[in-house]
């Protein structure tokens, strides 16, 4: 029976927390979709559900999380972790309220810091690389900008549950005992570990919330450490990057990869937003071209951003009467269909997908609703494995808003090293057999 249920609001978020347990060899399952059946919890120690609530109205997000928590309570799962976005995107207030209401608990600790990638909570304010989150690139998101840097204010926009700020500056500071949601400051991983131990000792971790930062300390904190995983598997050194993110950090990473030899293909507004485009003779011809490019170039990028900004796509969408939600979903679906068509190609190589919407649509079009996370290649960058129509593929996933500019070439180098390592092992094995 599962000891821990993790409820995420998007696919990449589900994976970057699930992988923390996979690194210890825990029996873990990752399910997608708000209608996930939690009875599979009987077959694993850690169950992760992508509730896909990031873009729902607050009431819808509340209902989805409430339904999942109801199942968890009925199954007597002892620990429930509401995984949130470290940039505070999504329906955090509504979802935390659902967890608190349905669980029957009077207190919910919330630790939103992710120090491993420079996201901290100080004085109840969430900082991204030293900048309050509402003043960062996440405050400029064209779809759903983050409007509050103070965590309590953000929660209050969707909830009437009392919210308290807490800074445990010393080990003997008393834990607050007020009912409601308590937002804990944390600037280091050590802070997260220290606060987590205090909460566990007081029996206050049965429900909890945070991002992948606190998720990284949960395996040891809850004793969910089976054994360390083996080395990286041998990975296809060819890399196909599928980018559905508009985040400037990701765009800078694509720019850098292009300067280092990656072929870069930008989808046209028609390819992104015309639902039937890929079924037309022109669309079919474009698939043939893409297939040839996959064969010719080992490092490639297919992205949904227009060169010099996204004005052409915005104008095309406006002419068709599309809303911003229509655009977001339409692009994700188009890319998902395209990847599903390209998937059987032997030249595909290893996939890198940025953006949770894009990743989910890729999986949905292939009818894949469960992935096996293996390890982190970088903080927040997850390697997973799945099988589709007899093909086993490795896929790398990350959300759009973090990572160094040289991340993509660095990942390509890591793929190559797995080949070199396995080749050396084979040589040594052969030598020993002589």
C-alpha positions in Angstrom: 0.0 0.0 0.0 1.2 3.5 -0.8 2.7 5.4 2.1 2.7 8.7 0.2 0.4 10.3 -2.3 1.7 13.3 -4.3 -0.8 15.4 -6.2 0.8 17.7 -8.8 -0.9 20.3 -11.0 1.0 19.5 -14.2 3.0 16.8 -15.8 6.6 18.1 -15.5 5.8 19.0 -11.8 4.7 15.5 -11.2 7.9 14.1 -12.6 10.3 16.4 -10.9 9.0 15.3 -7.5 8.5 11.7 -8.4 12.1 11.4 -9.4 13.3 12.2 -5.9 11.9 8.8 -4.8 13.0 7.0 -7.9 16.6 7.9 -7.1 16.3 5.7 -4.1 14.8 2.8 -6.0 11.4 3.2 -4.5 8.4 1.5 -6.0 6.7 4.5 -7.6 3.9 5.0 -10.1 3.1 8.2 -12.0 -0.5 8.6 -13.3 -1.9 11.4 -15.5 -5.3 12.9 -15.6 -7.9 14.1 -13.0 -9.8 10.8 -13.2 -6.9 8.7 -12.1 -8.0 5.6 -10.1 -6.1 5.5 -6.8 -6.7 1.8 -6.2 -3.3 1.2 -7.9 -1.9 2.6 -4.6 -2.1 -1.0 -3.3 0.8 -1.9 -5.7 3.3 0.8 -4.9 4.9 2.7 -2.0 4.7 6.1 -3.6 1.9 7.2 -5.9 2.0 10.4 -8.0 -1.0 11.9 -9.7 -0.9 14.7 -12.3 -4.3 16.2 -11.6 -3.9 18.7 -14.6 -5.3 21.6 -12.6 -2.8 24.3 -13.5 -5.1 26.0 -16.1 -8.5 25.2 -14.6 -10.8 27.8 -13.0 -10.2 27.8 -9.2 -13.5 26.0 -8.5 -12.6 23.2 -10.9 -9.1 22.8 -9.4 -10.7 22.6 -6.0 -13.1 19.8 -7.1 -10.4 17.8 -8.8 -8.0 17.9 -5.8 -10.9 17.2 -3.4 -11.9 14.1 -5.4 -8.4 12.7 -5.3 -7.9 13.5 -1.6 -11.3 11.7 -0.8 -9.9 8.6 -2.5 -6.7 8.8 -0.5 -8.6 9.2 2.8 -10.8 6.2 2.0 -7.6 4.2 1.2 -6.0 5.3 4.5 -2.9 6.6 2.7 -0.9 8.1 5.7 0.8 11.0 3.9 -0.5 13.4 1.2 1.8 16.0 -0.4 0.2 18.7 -2.6 2.9 19.5 -5.0 2.9 23.1 -6.2 4.8 25.2 -8.7 7.9 26.9 -7.2 7.0 30.0 -9.2 3.5 30.0 -7.6 1.7 29.4 -10.9 -1.7 27.7 -10.9 -4.5 27.4 -8.4 -2.5 27.2 -5.2 -5.1 28.8 -2.9 -7.9 26.6 -4.1 -5.9 23.4 -4.1 -4.4 23.8 -0.7 -7.9 24.6 0.6 -9.3 21.4 -0.9 -6.6 19.3 0.8 -7.2 21.0 4.1 -11.0 20.7 3.9 -11.3 17.1 2.7 -8.5 15.7 4.9 -10.2 16.8 8.1 -6.9 18.2 9.4 -6.7 21.6 11.1 -3.2 22.6 9.9 -1.4 22.5 6.6 2.3 23.3 6.4 3.4 24.9 3.1 7.1 25.0 2.1 7.3 26.5 -1.4 11.0 27.1 -1.6 13.2 25.3 -4.1 16.8 26.4 -3.1 18.4 23.9 -5.4 17.4 26.2 -8.4 17.6 29.5 -6.6 14.0 29.9 -5.5 13.6 30.8 -1.9 11.0 32.0 0.6 12.0 34.9 2.9 9.6 36.9 5.0 6.7 35.2 3.3 7.8 36.4 -0.1 8.8 34.1 -2.9 12.0 35.0 -4.8 13.2 33.8 -8.1 17.0 34.3 -8.4 16.7 37.2 -5.9 13.7 38.8 -7.6 10.2 38.8 -6.1 8.3 36.3 -8.3 5.6 38.8 -9.5 8.5 41.0 -10.8 10.2 38.1 -12.5 9.6 36.6 -15.9 6.7 34.6 -14.3 4.9 37.9 -13.6 5.0 38.5 -17.4 3.6 35.2 -18.5 1.3 35.8 -21.5 -1.2 33.2 -20.3 -1.3 33.3 -16.5 1.0 35.9 -14.9 1.8 35.5 -11.3 0.4 38.6 -9.6 1.5 38.2 -6.0 5.0 37.7 -4.6 3.7 37.4 -1.0 2.6 33.8 -0.6 -0.2 34.7 1.8 -1.7 37.2 -0.6 -1.6 34.7 -3.5 -3.5 32.1 -1.4 -6.0 34.7 -0.2 -7.0 35.5 -3.8 -8.6 32.0 -3.9 -9.2 31.1 -0.3 -10.6 32.3 3.0 -8.5 29.9 5.0 -6.3 31.7 7.5 -2.7 32.0 6.3 0.3 32.4 8.7 4.0 33.1 8.0 6.7 31.4 9.9 10.4 31.8 10.1 12.2 29.2 12.2 15.5 31.0 12.7 16.7 28.6 15.4 16.3 25.0 16.2 14.4 25.6 19.4 11.9 28.1 17.9 8.4 26.9 18.7 6.2 25.7 15.8 3.1 27.8 15.3 -0.1 26.1 16.4 -2.7 28.2 14.6 -5.4 26.6 12.4 -5.1 27.0 8.6 -2.1 27.2 6.3 1.4 28.0 7.6 3.9 29.3 5.0 7.5 28.5 6.1 10.5 30.5 5.1 13.4 28.6 3.7 16.6 29.7 1.9 18.6 26.5 1.9 17.9 22.8 1.6 19.1 22.5 5.2 16.2 24.8 6.2 13.8 22.5 4.5 15.3 19.4 6.2 15.2 21.1 9.6 11.7 22.3 9.3 10.6 18.9 8.0 12.1 17.1 11.0 10.3 19.4 13.4 7.0 18.9 11.7 7.4 15.2 11.6 8.2 15.0 15.3 5.0 16.9 16.0 2.9 14.6 13.7 2.2 17.5 11.4 3.3 16.0 8.0 0.2 13.8 7.3 -0.8 16.6 4.9 1.7 19.0 3.5 2.4 21.2 0.5 5.5 22.5 -1.4 7.4 22.1 -4.6 10.2 19.7 -5.7 12.5 21.4 -3.2 10.8 20.0 -0.2 9.9 16.9 -2.2 13.7 16.2 -2.4 14.0 15.8 1.4 10.9 13.7 1.8 12.4 10.3 0.9 14.8 10.3 3.9 12.4 12.2 6.1 9.6 9.6 5.6 11.9 6.6 5.4 11.0 5.9 1.8 14.5 4.9 0.7 14.7 1.4 -0.7 18.1 1.4 -2.4 20.1 3.7 -4.7 19.4 3.3 -8.3 21.9 2.0 -10.8 23.9 4.2 -13.2 22.3 5.9 -16.1 21.2 3.6 -18.9 22.8 3.8 -22.3 21.0 6.6 -24.1 20.7 7.4 -27.7 23.1 10.4 -28.2 20.8 12.0 -30.8 18.7 14.6 -29.2 15.4 16.0 -30.3 14.2 19.1 -28.4 10.5 19.8 -28.4 9.8 23.2 -27.0 6.3 24.4 -26.1 7.4 27.0 -23.6 7.4 30.8 -24.1 9.5 31.5 -21.1 12.5 33.8 -21.9 14.8 31.5 -19.9 14.0 28.6 -22.2 14.3 30.7 -25.3 17.8 31.8 -24.2 18.6 28.1 -23.9 17.4 27.4 -27.4 19.4 30.4 -28.7 22.6 29.0 -27.1 21.9 25.5 -28.5 21.5 26.9 -32.0 24.9 28.7 -31.8 26.4 25.4 -30.8 25.2 23.5 -33.9 21.6 22.5 -33.1 19.2 22.6 -36.1 16.3 24.8 -35.2 12.9 24.5 -36.8 10.1 27.0 -35.8 6.6 25.9 -36.5 4.4 28.3 -38.5 1.2 29.7 -37.1 -0.8 27.4 -39.4 1.1 24.4 -38.2 0.5 25.3 -34.6 -3.1 26.4 -34.7 -4.9 24.8 -37.6 -6.2 21.5 -36.1 -6.3 19.8 -39.5 -3.0 21.1 -40.9 -1.0 17.9 -40.4 -3.8 15.9 -42.3 -3.5 18.0 -45.4 -1.2 17.1 -48.4 1.1 20.0 -47.3 1.2 18.8 -43.7 2.0 15.3 -44.9 4.8 16.6 -47.0 6.2 18.6 -44.0 6.3 15.3 -42.0 8.4 13.8 -44.8 10.8 16.8 -44.6 11.0 16.5 -40.8 11.8 12.8 -41.1 14.7 13.5 -43.4 16.0 16.2 -41.0 15.9 13.8 -38.1 18.1 11.4 -40.2 20.5 14.1 -41.3 21.0 16.1 -38.0 21.8 14.4 -34.7 20.9 17.6 -32.7 17.6 19.3 -33.5 15.0 21.7 -32.0 11.3 21.9 -33.0 9.8 24.9 -31.2 6.5 26.8 -31.1 8.0 30.4 -30.8 8.1 32.7 -33.7 11.5 34.4 -34.5 11.7 37.8 -32.9 8.6 37.4 -30.8 5.2 35.7 -31.1 3.4 38.5 -33.0 2.7 36.5 -36.2 1.0 33.7 -34.1 -0.9 36.3 -32.0 -2.2 38.0 -35.2 -3.1 34.7 -36.8 -5.0 33.6 -33.6 -6.8 36.9 -33.4 -8.0 36.6 -37.0 -9.4 33.2 -36.2 -11.1 34.5 -33.0 -9.0 32.4 -30.7 -8.7 33.1 -27.0 -5.4 32.8 -25.1 -6.6 29.4 -23.7 -7.4 28.3 -27.2 -3.9 29.2 -28.3 -2.2 27.4 -25.4 -4.2 24.2 -25.9 -4.1 24.3 -29.7 -0.3 24.6 -29.7 0.1 21.8 -27.2 -2.3 19.5 -29.2 -0.6 20.2 -32.5 2.9 19.4 -31.1 1.5 16.3 -29.4 0.1 15.0 -32.6 3.3 15.8 -34.5 5.5 14.0 -32.0 3.2 10.9 -32.0 3.6 10.8 -35.8 7.4 11.1 -35.6 7.8 8.7 -32.7 8.3 5.5 -34.6 11.2 6.9 -36.6 14.5 5.1 -35.8 16.3 8.4 -36.1 14.2 10.1 -33.3 16.8 9.6 -30.6 16.3 10.8 -27.0 13.5 13.3 -26.5 13.7 16.6 -24.5 10.3 18.2 -23.9 9.9 21.6 -22.2 6.6 22.6 -20.8 4.0 20.5 -18.9 1.2 21.1 -21.4 3.4 20.0 -24.3 4.6 16.9 -22.5 1.0 15.8 -21.5 -0.3 16.3 -25.1 2.6 14.2 -26.5 1.7 11.4 -24.1 -2.1 11.7 -24.6 -1.8 11.4 -28.4 0.2 8.2 -27.9 -2.2 6.9 -25.3 0.6 6.8 -22.7 -0.7 7.6 -19.2 2.2 6.3 -17.1 5.9 7.1 -17.1 8.8 5.6 -15.1 11.0 8.4 -13.8 14.6 7.2 -13.5 16.8 10.1 -12.3 17.6 13.8 -12.5 20.1 14.8 -15.0 20.2 18.3 -13.5 18.0 19.8 -10.7 14.5 19.8 -12.0 15.5 18.0 -15.3 14.1 14.5 -15.2 14.9 11.4 -17.3 12.0 9.0 -17.7 11.2 5.8 -19.7 8.0 4.7 -21.4 6.9 2.2 -24.1 4.7 2.9 -27.1 3.8 0.5 -29.8 6.7 -1.7 -28.9 9.2 1.2 -28.9 10.9 2.0 -25.6 12.0 5.6 -25.4 13.8 7.8 -23.0 12.4 11.3 -22.5 13.8 14.2 -20.6 11.4 16.7 -19.2 11.7 20.2 -17.6 9.4 23.1 -17.0 10.2 26.3 -18.9 11.5 28.7 -16.4 14.8 27.5 -15.1 18.3 26.2 -16.0 21.5 27.7 -17.3 21.8 29.0 -20.8 24.0 26.1 -21.8 21.7 23.4 -20.5 20.7 21.8 -23.8 24.3 21.3 -25.1 25.3 20.1 -21.6 22.5 17.4 -21.8 23.6 16.4 -25.2 27.2 15.8 -23.8 25.7 13.7 -21.0 23.9 11.5 -23.5 27.2 10.9 -25.4 29.0 10.0 -22.2 26.5 7.2 -21.5 27.5 5.7 -24.8 31.2 6.0 -24.1 30.8 4.5 -20.6 28.9 1.5 -21.8 31.4 0.9 -24.6 34.2 0.9 -22.1 32.3 -1.6 -19.9 31.9 -3.9 -22.9 35.7 -3.6 -23.7 36.6 -4.4 -20.1 34.1 -7.3 -20.0 35.6 -8.7 -23.2 39.1 -8.4 -21.9 38.2 -10.2 -18.7 36.8 -13.1 -20.7 40.0 -13.7 -22.6 
